[in-house]
Amino acid sequence: QVQLVESGGGLVQAGGSLRLSCVASGRTLSNYRMGWFRQAPGTEREFVAAVSRTGGSTYYADSVKGRFTISRDNAKNTVYLQMNSLKPEDTAVYYCAAAGLLSGSVYLDMQYDYWGQGTQVTVSS
């Protein structure tokens, strides 16, 4: 079992930056592939970014590539999402997720076993 708690969301102007954090407890973070998803009102949840268990590989949705950076610090049981050059279309609730050993594609939310409560990100023009 692992519990995830996100933080760092808030209101920011377009072009600004935010850094989201996700702190895990229960088991060491190194056992899990980590991902970030987001969901805007009236839309389906979509993949944002993912990082491998060691941090050696990262994956990004085309919509955020070049602007967002996912990273992890397993010693601190924390995963981060650095968001730069934010756009109003980035407005959503952002969720941290953990995928265990028996996981498939990093892009599919159904492959993740544990989820945080979400943190709201609002980007104004």
Backbone as JSON Lines, residues from 0, in Angstrom:
{"i":0,"aa":"Q","n":[0.84,-1.19,0.0],"ca":[0.0,0.0,0.0],"c":[0.88,1.25,0.0]}
{"i":1,"aa":"V","n":[0.39,2.28,-0.66],"ca":[1.07,3.56,-0.67],"c":[0.02,4.66,-0.65]}
{"i":2,"aa":"Q","n":[0.3,5.7,0.09],"ca":[-0.55,6.86,0.14],"c":[0.17,8.03,-0.52]}
{"i":3,"aa":"L","n":[-0.55,8.81,-1.31],"ca":[0.02,9.91,-2.06],"c":[-0.69,11.21,-1.71]}
{"i":4,"aa":"V","n":[0.08,12.25,-1.5],"ca":[-0.47,13.56,-1.19],"c":[0.2,14.6,-2.08]}
{"i":5,"aa":"E","n":[-0.61,15.28,-2.9],"ca":[-0.1,16.32,-3.78],"c":[-0.16,17.68,-3.1]}
{"i":6,"aa":"S","n":[0.71,18.56,-3.55],"ca":[0.69,19.94,-3.1],"c":[1.33,20.82,-4.17]}
{"i":7,"aa":"G","n":[1.16,22.12,-4.03],"ca":[1.81,23.06,-4.93],"c":[0.9,23.7,-5.95]}
{"i":8,"aa":"G","n":[-0.35,23.27,-6.02],"ca":[-1.27,23.88,-6.95],"c":[-1.64,25.29,-6.52]}
{"i":9,"aa":"G","n":[-2.25,26.01,-7.42],"ca":[-2.66,27.37,-7.13],"c":[-3.04,28.12,-8.37]}
{"i":10,"aa":"L","n":[-3.12,29.43,-8.23],"ca":[-3.48,30.32,-9.32],"c":[-2.23,31.01,-9.84]}
{"i":11,"aa":"V","n":[-2.05,30.98,-11.15],"ca":[-0.88,31.59,-11.76],"c":[-1.28,32.21,-13.09]}
{"i":12,"aa":"Q","n":[-0.6,33.26,-13.48],"ca":[-0.87,33.89,-14.76],"c":[-0.25,33.09,-15.9]}
{"i":13,"aa":"A","n":[-0.84,33.21,-17.07],"ca":[-0.27,32.57,-18.25],"c":[1.18,32.98,-18.43]}
{"i":14,"aa":"G","n":[2.01,31.99,-18.75],"ca":[3.43,32.22,-18.87],"c":[4.21,31.98,-17.59]}
{"i":15,"aa":"G","n":[3.51,31.83,-16.49],"ca":[4.14,31.6,-15.22],"c":[4.48,30.15,-14.98]}
{"i":16,"aa":"S","n":[4.94,29.87,-13.76],"ca":[5.39,28.53,-13.41],"c":[4.82,28.08,-12.07]}
{"i":17,"aa":"L","n":[4.67,26.79,-11.94],"ca":[4.32,26.14,-10.69],"c":[5.11,24.85,-10.57]}
{"i":18,"aa":"R","n":[5.36,24.44,-9.34],"ca":[5.99,23.16,-9.1],"c":[5.11,22.33,-8.18]}
{"i":19,"aa":"L","n":[4.61,21.24,-8.7],"ca":[3.79,20.33,-7.92],"c":[4.66,19.28,-7.26]}
{"i":20,"aa":"S","n":[4.28,18.88,-6.06],"ca":[4.98,17.84,-5.34],"c":[3.99,16.75,-4.95]}
{"i":21,"aa":"C","n":[4.48,15.54,-4.89],"ca":[3.69,14.4,-4.46],"c":[4.54,13.58,-3.5]}
{"i":22,"aa":"V","n":[4.1,13.5,-2.26],"ca":[4.83,12.79,-1.23],"c":[4.14,11.46,-0.97]}
{"i":23,"aa":"A","n":[4.91,10.4,-0.98],"ca":[4.39,9.06,-0.78],"c":[4.75,8.52,0.59]}
{"i":24,"aa":"S","n":[3.88,7.69,1.12],"ca":[4.14,6.98,2.36],"c":[3.62,5.56,2.24]}
{"i":25,"aa":"G","n":[4.08,4.7,3.11],"ca":[3.64,3.31,3.11],"c":[4.71,2.35,2.61]}
{"i":26,"aa":"R","n":[5.2,2.58,1.41],"ca":[6.3,1.84,0.83],"c":[7.26,2.81,0.16]}
{"i":27,"aa":"T","n":[8.48,2.36,-0.04],"ca":[9.46,3.23,-0.66],"c":[9.04,3.55,-2.09]}
{"i":28,"aa":"L","n":[9.24,4.8,-2.48],"ca":[8.8,5.27,-3.78],"c":[9.49,4.54,-4.92]}
{"i":29,"aa":"S","n":[10.68,4.03,-4.69],"ca":[11.43,3.36,-5.74],"c":[10.74,2.12,-6.28]}
{"i":30,"aa":"N","n":[9.75,1.59,-5.57],"ca":[9.01,0.42,-6.03],"c":[7.98,0.76,-7.09]}
{"i":31,"aa":"Y","n":[7.76,2.04,-7.36],"ca":[6.65,2.46,-8.2],"c":[7.09,3.35,-9.35]}
{"i":32,"aa":"R","n":[6.52,3.07,-10.51],"ca":[6.51,4.02,-11.59],"c":[5.52,5.12,-11.23]}
{"i":33,"aa":"M","n":[5.88,6.36,-11.45],"ca":[5.05,7.47,-11.03],"c":[4.55,8.27,-12.23]}
{"i":34,"aa":"G","n":[3.34,8.74,-12.12],"ca":[2.77,9.53,-13.19],"c":[1.96,10.7,-12.68]}
{"i":35,"aa":"W","n":[1.76,11.67,-13.55],"ca":[0.86,12.79,-13.31],"c":[-0.23,12.78,-14.37]}
{"i":36,"aa":"F","n":[-1.45,12.93,-13.93],"ca":[-2.61,13.06,-14.8],"c":[-3.35,14.33,-14.43]}
{"i":37,"aa":"R","n":[-4.21,14.78,-15.32],"ca":[-5.01,15.96,-15.01],"c":[-6.41,15.8,-15.58]}
{"i":38,"aa":"Q","n":[-7.34,16.52,-14.98],"ca":[-8.72,16.47,-15.43],"c":[-9.35,17.84,-15.25]}
{"i":39,"aa":"A","n":[-9.82,18.39,-16.35],"ca":[-10.55,19.64,-16.33],"c":[-12.04,19.35,-16.26]}
{"i":40,"aa":"P","n":[-12.84,20.29,-15.77],"ca":[-14.28,20.06,-15.7],"c":[-14.88,19.68,-17.04]}
{"i":41,"aa":"G","n":[-15.68,18.64,-17.04],"ca":[-16.35,18.2,-18.26],"c":[-15.48,17.45,-19.23]}
{"i":42,"aa":"T","n":[-14.26,17.12,-18.85],"ca":[-13.35,16.39,-19.73],"c":[-12.92,15.08,-19.09]}
{"i":43,"aa":"E","n":[-12.35,14.22,-19.92],"ca":[-11.8,12.98,-19.41],"c":[-10.42,13.22,-18.8]}
{"i":44,"aa":"R","n":[-10.06,12.38,-17.87],"ca":[-8.74,12.46,-17.29],"c":[-7.69,12.13,-18.35]}
{"i":45,"aa":"E","n":[-6.63,12.91,-18.41],"ca":[-5.62,12.71,-19.42],"c":[-4.23,12.6,-18.82]}
{"i":46,"aa":"F","n":[-3.41,11.85,-19.5],"ca":[-2.02,11.67,-19.12],"c":[-1.24,12.96,-19.3]}
{"i":47,"aa":"V","n":[-0.35,13.24,-18.36],"ca":[0.52,14.41,-18.44],"c":[1.98,14.01,-18.55]}
{"i":48,"aa":"A","n":[2.46,13.23,-17.59],"ca":[3.87,12.86,-17.56],"c":[4.05,11.63,-16.69]}
{"i":49,"aa":"A","n":[5.15,10.92,-16.9],"ca":[5.48,9.77,-16.08],"c":[6.99,9.64,-15.99]}
{"i":50,"aa":"V","n":[7.45,8.98,-14.95],"ca":[8.87,8.75,-14.74],"c":[9.07,7.32,-14.27]}
{"i":51,"aa":"S","n":[10.14,6.69,-14.74],"ca":[10.44,5.32,-14.36],"c":[10.86,5.24,-12.9]}
{"i":52,"aa":"R","n":[10.98,4.01,-12.42],"ca":[11.27,3.8,-11.0],"c":[12.58,4.41,-10.55]}
{"i":53,"aa":"T","n":[13.56,4.42,-11.41],"ca":[14.85,4.98,-11.07],"c":[15.01,6.43,-11.51]}
{"i":54,"aa":"G","n":[14.07,6.93,-12.27],"ca":[14.17,8.27,-12.81],"c":[14.92,8.37,-14.12]}
{"i":55,"aa":"G","n":[15.32,7.23,-14.67],"ca":[16.12,7.23,-15.88],"c":[15.35,7.49,-17.16]}
{"i":56,"aa":"S","n":[14.05,7.3,-17.13],"ca":[13.21,7.51,-18.3],"c":[12.03,8.38,-17.94]}
{"i":57,"aa":"T","n":[11.71,9.3,-18.82],"ca":[10.54,10.16,-18.63],"c":[9.68,10.14,-19.87]}
{"i":58,"aa":"Y","n":[8.41,10.43,-19.68],"ca":[7.42,10.39,-20.75],"c":[6.5,11.58,-20.59]}
{"i":59,"aa":"Y","n":[6.11,12.18,-21.7],"ca":[5.29,13.38,-21.66],"c":[4.21,13.35,-22.72]}
{"i":60,"aa":"A","n":[3.07,13.91,-22.36],"ca":[2.06,14.19,-23.36],"c":[2.58,15.26,-24.32]}
{"i":61,"aa":"D","n":[2.17,15.17,-25.58],"ca":[2.62,16.15,-26.56],"c":[2.25,17.58,-26.15]}
{"i":62,"aa":"S","n":[1.14,17.73,-25.47],"ca":[0.66,19.05,-25.11],"c":[1.54,19.76,-24.09]}
{"i":63,"aa":"V","n":[2.36,19.02,-23.35],"ca":[3.19,19.62,-22.32],"c":[4.67,19.46,-22.59]}
{"i":64,"aa":"K","n":[5.04,18.73,-23.6],"ca":[6.43,18.46,-23.9],"c":[7.18,19.78,-24.13]}
{"i":65,"aa":"G","n":[8.32,19.9,-23.49],"ca":[9.11,21.12,-23.59],"c":[8.77,22.17,-22.56]}
{"i":66,"aa":"R","n":[7.64,22.01,-21.89],"ca":[7.21,22.97,-20.87],"c":[7.22,22.37,-19.47]}
{"i":67,"aa":"F","n":[6.86,21.1,-19.36],"ca":[6.79,20.42,-18.07],"c":[7.96,19.47,-17.92]}
{"i":68,"aa":"T","n":[8.38,19.28,-16.67],"ca":[9.44,18.34,-16.36],"c":[9.05,17.52,-15.14]}
{"i":69,"aa":"I","n":[9.06,16.21,-15.28],"ca":[8.8,15.33,-14.15],"c":[10.13,14.82,-13.61]}
{"i":70,"aa":"S","n":[10.22,14.72,-12.31],"ca":[11.42,14.2,-11.67],"c":[11.03,13.53,-10.37]}
{"i":71,"aa":"R","n":[11.97,12.79,-9.8],"ca":[11.69,12.12,-8.55],"c":[12.92,12.11,-7.66]}
{"i":72,"aa":"D","n":[12.67,12.1,-6.37],"ca":[13.71,11.98,-5.37],"c":[13.29,10.83,-4.47]}
{"i":73,"aa":"N","n":[13.78,9.64,-4.78],"ca":[13.35,8.46,-4.03],"c":[13.77,8.51,-2.57]}
{"i":74,"aa":"A","n":[14.87,9.18,-2.27],"ca":[15.3,9.31,-0.89],"c":[14.3,10.09,-0.06]}
{"i":75,"aa":"K","n":[13.56,10.99,-0.71],"ca":[12.54,11.79,-0.03],"c":[11.14,11.27,-0.3]}
{"i":76,"aa":"N","n":[11.03,10.17,-1.02],"ca":[9.72,9.6,-1.39],"c":[8.82,10.65,-2.04]}
{"i":77,"aa":"T","n":[9.4,11.4,-2.96],"ca":[8.7,12.53,-3.57],"c":[8.9,12.54,-5.08]}
{"i":78,"aa":"V","n":[7.83,12.86,-5.78],"ca":[7.89,13.09,-7.22],"c":[7.42,14.52,-7.48]}
{"i":79,"aa":"Y","n":[8.0,15.16,-8.49],"ca":[7.72,16.55,-8.78],"c":[7.24,16.71,-10.21]}
{"i":80,"aa":"L","n":[6.49,17.77,-10.42],"ca":[6.13,18.19,-11.77],"c":[6.39,19.69,-11.86]}
{"i":81,"aa":"Q","n":[7.46,20.05,-12.53],"ca":[7.77,21.45,-12.77],"c":[7.04,21.89,-14.02]}
{"i":82,"aa":"M","n":[6.21,22.9,-13.89],"ca":[5.38,23.37,-14.98],"c":[5.78,24.8,-15.32]}
{"i":83,"aa":"N","n":[6.31,25.0,-16.51],"ca":[6.72,26.3,-16.98],"c":[5.87,26.72,-18.18]}
{"i":84,"aa":"S","n":[5.91,28.0,-18.48],"ca":[5.18,28.53,-19.63],"c":[3.73,28.07,-19.62]}
{"i":85,"aa":"L","n":[3.1,28.2,-18.49],"ca":[1.74,27.69,-18.32],"c":[0.75,28.44,-19.21]}
{"i":86,"aa":"K","n":[-0.23,27.69,-19.68],"ca":[-1.28,28.2,-20.54],"c":[-2.63,28.0,-19.87]}
{"i":87,"aa":"P","n":[-3.63,28.81,-20.22],"ca":[-4.96,28.59,-19.65],"c":[-5.48,27.17,-19.86]}
{"i":88,"aa":"E","n":[-5.12,26.53,-20.95],"ca":[-5.56,25.17,-21.22],"c":[-4.96,24.15,-20.27]}
{"i":89,"aa":"D","n":[-3.96,24.56,-19.48],"ca":[-3.4,23.68,-18.47],"c":[-4.24,23.64,-17.2]}
{"i":90,"aa":"T","n":[-5.24,24.49,-17.11],"ca":[-6.09,24.52,-15.93],"c":[-6.8,23.18,-15.74]}
{"i":91,"aa":"A","n":[-6.63,22.6,-14.57],"ca":[-7.19,21.29,-14.28],"c":[-6.85,20.91,-12.85]}
{"i":92,"aa":"V","n":[-7.46,19.84,-12.39],"ca":[-7.01,19.19,-11.17],"c":[-5.93,18.19,-11.56]}
{"i":93,"aa":"Y","n":[-4.79,18.29,-10.92],"ca":[-3.66,17.43,-11.22],"c":[-3.54,16.34,-10.17]}
{"i":94,"aa":"Y","n":[-3.41,15.11,-10.64],"ca":[-3.34,13.95,-9.77],"c":[-2.02,13.24,-9.91]}
{"i":95,"aa":"C","n":[-1.46,12.87,-8.8],"ca":[-0.29,12.02,-8.74],"c":[-0.74,10.57,-8.65]}
{"i":96,"aa":"A","n":[-0.04,9.67,-9.34],"ca":[-0.41,8.26,-9.35],"c":[0.82,7.38,-9.3]}
{"i":97,"aa":"A","n":[0.66,6.21,-8.7],"ca":[1.75,5.25,-8.56],"c":[1.34,3.92,-9.17]}
{"i":98,"aa":"A","n":[2.24,3.36,-9.97],"ca":[2.02,2.06,-10.6],"c":[3.01,1.05,-10.03]}
{"i":99,"aa":"G","n":[2.5,-0.07,-9.6],"ca":[3.34,-1.11,-9.02],"c":[4.01,-1.97,-10.06]}
{"i":100,"aa":"L","n":[4.52,-3.09,-9.62],"ca":[5.3,-3.97,-10.48],"c":[4.49,-4.5,-11.65]}
{"i":101,"aa":"L","n":[3.26,-4.87,-11.41],"ca":[2.4,-5.45,-12.44],"c":[1.65,-4.35,-13.18]}
{"i":102,"aa":"S","n":[2.39,-3.53,-13.89],"ca":[1.82,-2.4,-14.6],"c":[2.18,-2.48,-16.08]}
{"i":103,"aa":"G","n":[1.37,-1.8,-16.9],"ca":[1.57,-1.79,-18.33],"c":[2.01,-0.44,-18.83]}
{"i":104,"aa":"S","n":[1.28,0.1,-19.79],"ca":[1.64,1.36,-20.41],"c":[1.61,2.5,-19.41]}
{"i":105,"aa":"V","n":[2.62,3.35,-19.45],"ca":[2.68,4.5,-18.56],"c":[1.63,5.54,-18.9]}
{"i":106,"aa":"Y","n":[1.06,5.46,-20.09],"ca":[0.11,6.46,-20.56],"c":[-1.32,6.22,-20.12]}
{"i":107,"aa":"L","n":[-1.61,5.06,-19.59],"ca":[-2.98,4.66,-19.28],"c":[-3.25,4.74,-17.78]}
{"i":108,"aa":"D","n":[-4.26,5.5,-17.41],"ca":[-4.56,5.66,-16.0],"c":[-4.97,4.35,-15.33]}
{"i":109,"aa":"M","n":[-5.55,3.44,-16.1],"ca":[-5.99,2.17,-15.53],"c":[-4.82,1.3,-15.08]}
{"i":110,"aa":"Q","n":[-3.61,1.63,-15.5],"ca":[-2.44,0.87,-15.11],"c":[-1.86,1.33,-13.77]}
{"i":111,"aa":"Y","n":[-2.4,2.39,-13.2],"ca":[-1.9,2.92,-11.94],"c":[-2.75,2.43,-10.78]}
{"i":112,"aa":"D","n":[-2.09,2.09,-9.69],"ca":[-2.75,1.43,-8.57],"c":[-3.19,2.39,-7.47]}
{"i":113,"aa":"Y","n":[-2.46,3.47,-7.29],"ca":[-2.74,4.4,-6.2],"c":[-2.78,5.83,-6.72]}
{"i":114,"aa":"W","n":[-3.65,6.62,-6.1],"ca":[-3.88,7.99,-6.55],"c":[-3.93,8.94,-5.38]}
{"i":115,"aa":"G","n":[-3.42,10.15,-5.6],"ca":[-3.56,11.2,-4.62],"c":[-4.91,11.87,-4.74]}
{"i":116,"aa":"Q","n":[-5.15,12.84,-3.87],"ca":[-6.45,13.51,-3.82],"c":[-6.59,14.59,-4.88]}
{"i":117,"aa":"G","n":[-5.5,15.0,-5.49],"ca":[-5.52,16.02,-6.52],"c":[-5.22,17.39,-5.97]}
{"i":118,"aa":"T","n":[-4.66,18.23,-6.82],"ca":[-4.4,19.63,-6.48],"c":[-4.8,20.5,-7.67]}
{"i":119,"aa":"Q","n":[-5.5,21.58,-7.38],"ca":[-6.05,22.44,-8.42],"c":[-4.98,23.38,-8.96]}
{"i":120,"aa":"V","n":[-4.88,23.42,-10.28],"ca":[-4.02,24.38,-10.97],"c":[-4.91,25.24,-11.86]}
{"i":121,"aa":"T","n":[-4.86,26.54,-11.66],"ca":[-5.65,27.47,-12.46],"c":[-4.72,28.48,-13.1]}
{"i":122,"aa":"V","n":[-4.79,28.59,-14.41],"ca":[-3.94,29.49,-15.17],"c":[-4.82,30.56,-15.79]}
{"i":123,"aa":"S","n":[-4.59,31.8,-15.44],"ca":[-5.36,32.91,-15.96],"c":[-4.62,33.61,-17.09]}
{"i":124,"aa":"S","n":[-5.37,34.26,-17.96],"ca":[-4.78,34.98,-19.08],"c":[-4.44,36.4,-18.69]}
